[in-house]
C-alpha cells in the first residue's frame, strides 16, 4: 500500500497534477517512520517544478492587538489576556524602514500585516497607500499585505497604489473552522481570496497546523486552496501563546510537521509552499529538512508577536543545502 501511493504521488507530482483528496488521505495514512521515503518523492517534485531557488519573505506587524475576532490561537485577540503589545497603524516611514531592513538579508517579498477583522479607517488606508508608493520607489521587493477581510473597492485602491500580492489565510479546513473561530463565517475568508484573484493579485493563502485538527481537515484545507488557485501557500505551525485557549496545546512532532509540508507539496506540485510561523519551536533541529519535504520558501526574520531565527543563520542554512534565495522579478 505504501509503495503504491508513493508511486502515484511521484507520477502525479511530476506531471503537475497532484494528489486528489482521497489519494492524499492514503498518503496521510503512511506512518511517520516512512517520512524519508515520502521526502524522497516530495523533494524530487519540488526540484522538478521549482528548482533550487527559495522564496524568502518577511513581515512587519504594522498594527498590533485590539482584534475583536476570537481565533483560539491568536495572542492579538481582545478576548484573551495575553499581554501582547498593542498599537495603532504604524507610520509609513516605519513600514518602509522595516522593508529596507528586510531587503538587506535577502527577502524578496515584504508583507504589511495588521491585526483586526479589516482595515477600514481612511487614515489607515492613507498610511498604507503612502507606504506602498514609497516602497515602490525605494525598495526592490514584492509588495504584499495581510489586512483582513477587505472590500473589493479597498483592494482595488491598494492595488492601484502598488500592492502586488494579497495574503489572507483560511487557517484550517471548513469543517474544523468553528472550533477555532466563531466571530465570522468561513465563506467571508473564501470570498476575500476569490476577489483578490479576480483583481489580479498574486494570492497567498494557507493555514496554521497543530490546532487539534486531524489529517482529514489538513487534506480538506489543501484541497480548498487548490480549488481557489492560491499562488502561494504559507504553512504555519502552532506556537502556543500564553493566555489563549490553545496555550497548552502540544499537537505536533517534527516528523509530523515534515509530513504536513510533504502533503501540501504532493497535492499542490507547482504552488509555492512557504514555511512560516512556529518552525523553530516545532521542527527544532530538523528545520533544514523542510525543503526535502517540499517547501520552496520560508519566512525570514521575526514573526507577528514572536521572534524568528537570526537571518544570517537561515541564509547559511540555504547555502549549506545548495539552495539560493530567489530574486525579485
ZAMARGU-4260 file (C-alpha; in steps of 0.2 Angstrom, whole numbers, plus 5000, padded with zeros to 4 digits):
<rodrens>
0) 5000/5000/5000 | 5014/5012/5005 | 5024/5010/4989 | 5008/5011/4979 | 5003/5028/4985
5) 5021/5034/4984 | 5022/5029/4966 | 5005/5038/4962 | 5012/5053/4972 | 5028/5054/4962
10) 5019/5051/4945 | 5006/5064/4948 | 5018/5076/4956 | 5030/5076/4942 | 5015/5078/4929
15) 5010/5094/4940 | 4993/5086/4943 | 4995/5082/4961 | 4985/5070/4973 | 4966/5070/4974
20) 4959/5072/4992 | 4956/5053/4993 | 4974/5049/4987 | 4980/5062/4999 | 4972/5053/5013
25) 4980/5037/5008 | 4997/5046/5009 | 4992/5053/5026 | 4990/5036/5032 | 5008/5031/5028
30) 5017/5031/5045 | 5029/5044/5050 | 5043/5031/5051 | 5042/5032/5032 | 5045/5050/5032
35) 5062/5049/5022 | 5053/5039/5009 | 5040/5052/5007 | 5053/5066/5006 | 5062/5057/4993
40) 5046/5060/4982 | 5042/5077/4988 | 5060/5083/4986 | 5060/5077/4968 | 5043/5085/4964
45) 5049/5102/4972 | 5065/5102/4962 | 5057/5097/4946 | 5045/5111/4946 | 5053/5125/4957
50) 5072/5121/4956 | 5084/5127/4969 | 5078/5144/4972 | 5070/5148/4989 | 5057/5162/4991
55) 5061/5172/5006 | 5048/5183/5014 | 5047/5195/5028 | 5034/5204/5038 | 5031/5219/5048
60) 5017/5220/5062 | 5010/5237/5057 | 4995/5236/5069 | 4996/5225/5084 | 4982/5219/5096
65) 4965/5225/5098 | 4957/5212/5087 | 4939/5208/5090 | 4940/5191/5082 | 4941/5176/5094
70) 4953/5164/5084 | 4959/5152/5098 | 4977/5153/5093 | 4979/5171/5092 | 4988/5182/5105
75) 4981/5198/5097 | 4963/5195/5101 | 4954/5206/5114 | 4945/5191/5120 | 4961/5184/5129
80) 4973/5191/5141 | 4990/5188/5133 | 5000/5204/5137 | 5003/5207/5119 | 5009/5224/5114
85) 4995/5235/5107 | 4997/5249/5095 | 4988/5258/5080 | 4993/5258/5062 | 5012/5262/5060
90) 5018/5277/5051 | 5023/5275/5033 | 5041/5279/5037 | 5042/5265/5049 | 5034/5252/5037
95) 5046/5257/5023 | 5061/5256/5035 | 5056/5238/5040 | 5055/5234/5022 | 5073/5241/5018
100) 5080/5231/5033 | 5072/5215/5026 | 5080/5218/5009 | 5097/5218/5017 | 5095/5200/5022
105) 5088/5193/5006 | 5069/5194/5007 | 5061/5196/4990 | 5044/5199/4997 | 5038/5210/5011
110) 5021/5210/5019 | 5012/5223/5029 | 5002/5214/5042 | 4988/5222/5053 | 4978/5214/5067
115) 4959/5215/5066 | 4945/5210/5055 | 4949/5223/5042 | 4957/5239/5039 | 4943/5252/5037
120) 4948/5269/5043 | 4953/5281/5030 | 4968/5287/5039 | 4974/5269/5040 | 4971/5266/5021
125) 4981/5283/5018 | 4996/5277/5028 | 4996/5260/5018 | 4995/5269/5001 | 5009/5281/5006
130) 5020/5266/5012 | 5016/5256/4996 | 5021/5271/4985 | 5037/5274/4994 | 5042/5256/4994
135) 5039/5255/4975 | 5051/5269/4973 | 5064/5264/4985 | 5065/5245/4988 | 5066/5231/4975
140) 5054/5219/4984 | 5037/5211/4980 | 5024/5222/4990 | 5012/5211/5000 | 4999/5215/5013
145) 4988/5205/5025 | 4974/5217/5031 | 4959/5206/5034 | 4943/5205/5026 | 4944/5219/5014
150) 4931/5225/5001 | 4934/5224/4983 | 4935/5243/4982 | 4949/5244/4995 | 4958/5230/4987
155) 4957/5239/4971 | 4963/5255/4978 | 4978/5247/4986 | 4982/5238/4970 | 4982/5255/4961
160) 4995/5261/4974 | 5007/5247/4971 | 5001/5232/4981 | 5006/5216/4971 | 5002/5202/4982
165) 4987/5199/4995 | 4989/5187/5009 | 4973/5180/5018 | 4974/5163/5027 | 4959/5152/5028
170) 4968/5145/5044 | 4960/5127/5043 | 4948/5117/5034 | 4930/5122/5033 | 4924/5108/5044
175) 4935/5112/5058 | 4934/5131/5057 | 4920/5133/5070 | 4932/5125/5083 | 4944/5139/5081
180) 4934/5155/5077 | 4916/5159/5080 | 4916/5178/5076 | 4915/5177/5057 | 4910/5164/5044
185) 4922/5154/5033 | 4914/5160/5017 | 4920/5178/5021 | 4938/5172/5020 | 4934/5162/5004
190) 4927/5177/4996 | 4942/5188/5000 | 4954/5175/4992 | 4942/5174/4976 | 4941/5193/4975
195) 4960/5195/4976 | 4962/5183/4962 | 4949/5191/4951 | 4958/5208/4954 | 4975/5200/4948
200) 4984/5199/4964 | 4997/5186/4967 | 4987/5177/4981 | 4995/5170/4997 | 4983/5159/5007
205) 4987/5145/5019 | 4984/5140/5037 | 4990/5135/5054 | 4993/5117/5059 | 4993/5109/5077
210) 4976/5116/5082 | 4969/5099/5086 | 4964/5096/5068 | 4966/5078/5060 | 4973/5073/5043
215) 4956/5074/5035 | 4955/5093/5039 | 4973/5096/5033 | 4968/5087/5016 | 4952/5097/5016
220) 4962/5114/5018 | 4974/5110/5004 | 4960/5104/4993 | 4951/5121/4995 | 4967/5131/4992
225) 4970/5121/4976 | 4952/5124/4970 | 4954/5143/4974 | 4970/5144/4964 | 4981/5150/4978
230) 4998/5155/4971 | 5007/5153/4987 | 5003/5143/5002 | 5010/5148/5019 | 5012/5134/5032
235) 5012/5139/5050 | 5014/5128/5065 | 5006/5132/5081 | 5017/5141/5094 | 5005/5141/5109
240) 5003/5158/5116 | 5000/5160/5135 | 4983/5167/5138 | 4975/5159/5123 | 4963/5144/5123
245) 4977/5134/5115 | 4991/5139/5127 | 4994/5121/5132 | 4992/5113/5115 | 5006/5101/5110
250) 4999/5093/5095 | 5014/5091/5083 | 5030/5082/5082 | 5045/5087/5070 | 5041/5072/5059
255) 5023/5076/5058 | 5027/5094/5053 | 5038/5087/5038 | 5024/5076/5033 | 5011/5091/5033
260) 5023/5100/5021 | 5025/5085/5010 | 5006/5083/5009 | 5005/5101/5003 | 5018/5099/4990
265) 5011/5082/4983 | 4993/5090/4982 | 5000/5106/4975 | 5015/5102/4965 | 5018/5119/4956
270) 5012/5130/4970 | 5024/5140/4982 | 5024/5131/4999 | 5031/5143/5012 | 5035/5138/5029
275) 5032/5152/5041 | 5027/5154/5060 | 5032/5141/5073 | 5046/5132/5063 | 5059/5134/5076
280) 5048/5128/5090 | 5040/5113/5081 | 5054/5107/5069 | 5069/5111/5080 | 5085/5103/5073
285) 5075/5097/5058 | 5072/5114/5050 | 5084/5111/5035 | 5073/5096/5030 | 5058/5107/5026
290) 5065/5109/5008 | 5066/5090/5006 | 5048/5089/5012 | 5043/5101/4998 | 5044/5119/5004
295) 5052/5131/4992 | 5050/5146/5003 | 5051/5152/5021 | 5048/5167/5032 | 5064/5176/5037
300) 5066/5187/5052 | 5053/5190/5066 | 5035/5184/5066 | 5020/5194/5072 | 5022/5193/5091
305) 5037/5181/5092 | 5055/5182/5087 | 5062/5172/5072 | 5079/5165/5069 | 5094/5176/5066
310) 5093/5179/5047 | 5111/5175/5044 | 5108/5158/5051 | 5094/5155/5039 | 5105/5161/5024
315) 5119/5150/5030 | 5107/5135/5030 | 5102/5138/5012 | 5120/5139/5007 | 5124/5123/5016
320) 5110/5114/5007 | 5115/5121/4990 | 5100/5132/4988 | 5099/5150/4985 | 5087/5165/4988
325) 5076/5169/4974 | 5077/5187/4967 | 5064/5199/4964 | 5057/5198/4946
</rodrens>
